[in-house]
């Protein structure tokens, strides 16, 4: 790893943990947002996080390091007047989470070059105007795609390549199996969103993700959840991505993340000695997608949808 970066611009509002890594305790209140300045701040933070995430995905090419992508994410956010939310959160050393292959989440960017066929998830979060924006997506390195500036359509689905592999069946196989996992993870996120709205139950999310994972023969990681988000990076409600009995009626004004992690194998995981990186015990690969959503009177608004 390279040395930890800092945010020296005095005009950038920083979260309370920026200096020492200590995260203030949150209460158990579920916040409700109305059409006022605070909601507009949340929309702005979410949109910025999405734009920078798309930039990170675009940069993921063979030979590029996740440290280089972390540098790009850090600088872009600072240039936009935002603080990278992961930086020094409980001591996390980088501005981006980059999780490759068997790493499920909280991967730390480093100087290992990305290889053809790597499945890499980027989690981009930012703190601006006193609130956080948060989202995640997964890309297959070397899977050439015809992309526009943001690289995805309105659903967050990467444009598929019209190119063929040049007689490399081994590489084609790697890409095809990776695409299936990535597609399933993305599908589980959108299926979960399709099943919620005002009056729905929080358990609908876990059931939707589990249904999709089961249909593909993948496992859904149970240890990590989605979460409410505001001036606190993580707060209630906490969102499970497997079948559960967390009875909570969803009401207009709630904002939270849905971020399923689907893996090959049994889904059991462990933490590396760095106290952050979480990987599958059996070496199965992982893929993750995340949106921040708002429950509205008329349905659901995805705050981190591409422009």
BELHULIN-V784326 format. One record per residue. N is the residue number from 1. SS is DSSP state (helix for helix, strand for strand, loop for the rest). PSI is psi in whole degrees, -180 to 180 (none if undefined). D_LAST is the distance of its C-alpha to the last C-alpha in whole Angstrom. Layout:
BEGIN
((N,SS,PSI,D_LAST) (N,SS,PSI,D_LAST))
END
This chain:
BEGIN
((1,loop,149,33) (2,loop,167,33) (3,loop,153,34) (4,loop,139,31) (5,loop,171,29) (6,loop,164,29) (7,loop,108,27) (8,loop,-12,29) (9,loop,123,28) (10,loop,-19,29) (11,loop,-7,27) (12,loop,123,24) (13,loop,130,25) (14,loop,148,26) (15,loop,161,26) (16,loop,-20,30) (17,loop,-3,30) (18,loop,-40,29) (19,loop,-46,33) (20,loop,-5,35) (21,loop,-1,33) (22,loop,122,34) (23,loop,124,32) (24,loop,148,33) (25,loop,140,34) (26,loop,160,32) (27,loop,-179,33) (28,loop,8,33) (29,loop,138,31) (30,loop,115,28) (31,loop,146,26) (32,loop,127,25) (33,loop,140,22) (34,loop,175,22) (35,loop,78,20) (36,loop,-166,21) (37,helix,-35,20) (38,helix,-40,20) (39,helix,-39,17) (40,helix,-34,15) (41,helix,-40,16) (42,helix,-43,15) (43,helix,-43,12) (44,helix,-46,12) (45,helix,-41,13) (46,helix,-42,11) (47,helix,-40,8) (48,helix,-44,10) (49,helix,-39,12) (50,helix,-45,9) (51,helix,-41,8) (52,helix,-35,12) (53,helix,-45,12) (54,helix,-36,11) (55,helix,-43,13) (56,helix,-43,16) (57,helix,-40,16) (58,helix,-32,16) (59,helix,-13,19) (60,loop,90,21) (61,loop,156,23) (62,loop,133,27) (63,loop,-19,29) (64,loop,143,26) (65,strand,154,27) (66,helix,-25,25) (67,helix,-40,27) (68,helix,-39,25) (69,helix,-38,22) (70,helix,-42,23) (71,helix,-42,24) (72,helix,-43,20) (73,helix,-46,18) (74,helix,-51,21) (75,helix,-39,21) (76,helix,-44,17) (77,helix,-45,17) (78,helix,-41,20) (79,helix,-29,19) (80,loop,4,17) (81,loop,21,19) (82,loop,157,19) (83,strand,132,21) (84,strand,113,21) (85,loop,-39,22) (86,loop,-23,24) (87,loop,112,26) (88,loop,16,29) (89,helix,111,28) (90,helix,34,32) (91,helix,6,32) (92,loop,131,29) (93,loop,-4,30) (94,loop,174,27) (95,loop,-2,23) (96,loop,144,21) (97,strand,126,23) (98,strand,115,23) (99,strand,120,25) (100,strand,130,27) (101,loop,-107,29) (102,loop,-7,31) (103,strand,125,29) (104,strand,-48,27) (105,strand,168,26) (106,loop,25,26) (107,loop,142,27) (108,strand,124,28) (109,loop,141,27) (110,loop,-168,30) (111,loop,14,31) (112,loop,124,32) (113,strand,142,30) (114,loop,143,28) (115,loop,156,30) (116,loop,130,29) (117,loop,-9,28) (118,loop,139,27) (119,strand,116,25) (120,strand,130,23) (121,strand,130,21) (122,strand,127,19) (123,strand,112,18) (124,strand,126,16) (125,strand,150,17) (126,strand,157,17) (127,strand,116,19) (128,strand,139,18) (129,loop,30,20) (130,loop,6,22) (131,strand,163,20) (132,strand,148,18) (133,strand,146,15) (134,strand,131,15) (135,strand,166,14) (136,strand,149,16) (137,strand,165,16) (138,strand,143,18) (139,strand,153,19) (140,strand,120,22) (141,loop,128,24) (142,loop,-5,25) (143,loop,89,23) (144,loop,129,22) (145,loop,144,19) (146,loop,103,18) (147,loop,151,14) (148,loop,-162,12) (149,loop,-35,11) (150,loop,-12,8) (151,loop,-1,11) (152,strand,158,10) (153,loop,-172,9) (154,loop,-19,7) (155,loop,-2,10) (156,loop,14,10) (157,loop,122,13) (158,strand,143,14) (159,loop,137,15) (160,loop,150,19) (161,loop,146,21) (162,loop,-1,24) (163,loop,159,26) (164,loop,159,29) (165,loop,139,31) (166,loop,70,34) (167,loop,36,37) (168,loop,74,36) (169,helix,-31,36) (170,helix,-44,36) (171,helix,-37,33) (172,helix,-39,32) (173,helix,-42,33) (174,helix,-45,31) (175,helix,-44,28) (176,helix,-44,28) (177,helix,-36,30) (178,helix,-41,27) (179,helix,-39,24) (180,helix,-44,26) (181,helix,-45,26) (182,helix,-43,22) (183,helix,-42,21) (184,helix,-42,23) (185,helix,-43,22) (186,helix,-43,18) (187,helix,-39,20) (188,helix,-36,22) (189,helix,-48,19) (190,helix,-31,17) (191,helix,-39,21) (192,helix,-44,21) (193,helix,-38,18) (194,helix,-23,20) (195,loop,6,23) (196,loop,167,22) (197,loop,-178,22) (198,loop,130,24) (199,loop,-14,28) (200,loop,171,27) (201,strand,145,29) (202,loop,-31,27) (203,helix,-21,29) (204,helix,-32,27) (205,helix,-52,25) (206,helix,-39,27) (207,helix,-41,29) (208,helix,-46,26) (209,helix,-44,25) (210,helix,-40,29) (211,helix,-45,29) (212,helix,-45,27) (213,helix,-45,28) (214,helix,-39,32) (215,helix,-27,31) (216,helix,-11,30) (217,loop,22,33) (218,loop,168,31) (219,strand,150,31) (220,strand,131,29) (221,loop,130,30) (222,loop,-17,31) (223,loop,-27,32) (224,loop,145,28) (225,loop,165,26) (226,strand,178,23) (227,strand,157,23) (228,strand,159,23) (229,loop,142,21) (230,loop,-128,21) (231,loop,-23,23) (232,loop,138,25) (233,loop,-42,23) (234,loop,129,25) (235,strand,172,27) (236,strand,153,28) (237,strand,149,27) (238,strand,133,27) (239,strand,113,26) (240,loop,146,28) (241,loop,35,27) (242,loop,165,30) (243,loop,133,32) (244,loop,179,34) (245,loop,31,35) (246,loop,90,33) (247,loop,113,33) (248,loop,121,31) (249,strand,132,30) (250,loop,129,26) (251,loop,155,26) (252,loop,138,23) (253,loop,-16,22) (254,loop,138,22) (255,strand,130,19) (256,strand,167,20) (257,strand,149,18) (258,strand,123,19) (259,loop,64,20) (260,loop,144,22) (261,strand,111,24) (262,strand,141,26) (263,strand,152,29) (264,loop,145,32) (265,loop,-157,35) (266,loop,-6,36) (267,loop,1,34) (268,loop,143,36) (269,strand,167,35) (270,strand,163,36) (271,strand,134,36) (272,loop,170,36) (273,loop,-15,39) (274,loop,-3,36) (275,loop,11,36) (276,loop,-54,32) (277,loop,125,31) (278,strand,126,31) (279,strand,160,32) (280,strand,143,34) (281,loop,-33,38) (282,loop,4,38) (283,loop,3,36) (284,loop,143,33) (285,loop,162,30) (286,strand,153,27) (287,strand,145,23) (288,strand,142,21) (289,loop,146,17) (290,strand,135,16) (291,strand,152,14) (292,strand,129,14) (293,strand,153,15) (294,strand,127,16) (295,strand,124,19) (296,strand,169,19) (297,loop,-33,22) (298,loop,13,21) (299,strand,-134,19) (300,strand,137,17) (301,strand,124,13) (302,strand,110,11) (303,loop,-26,10) (304,loop,27,9) (305,loop,146,7) (306,loop,152,4) (307,loop,none,0))
END
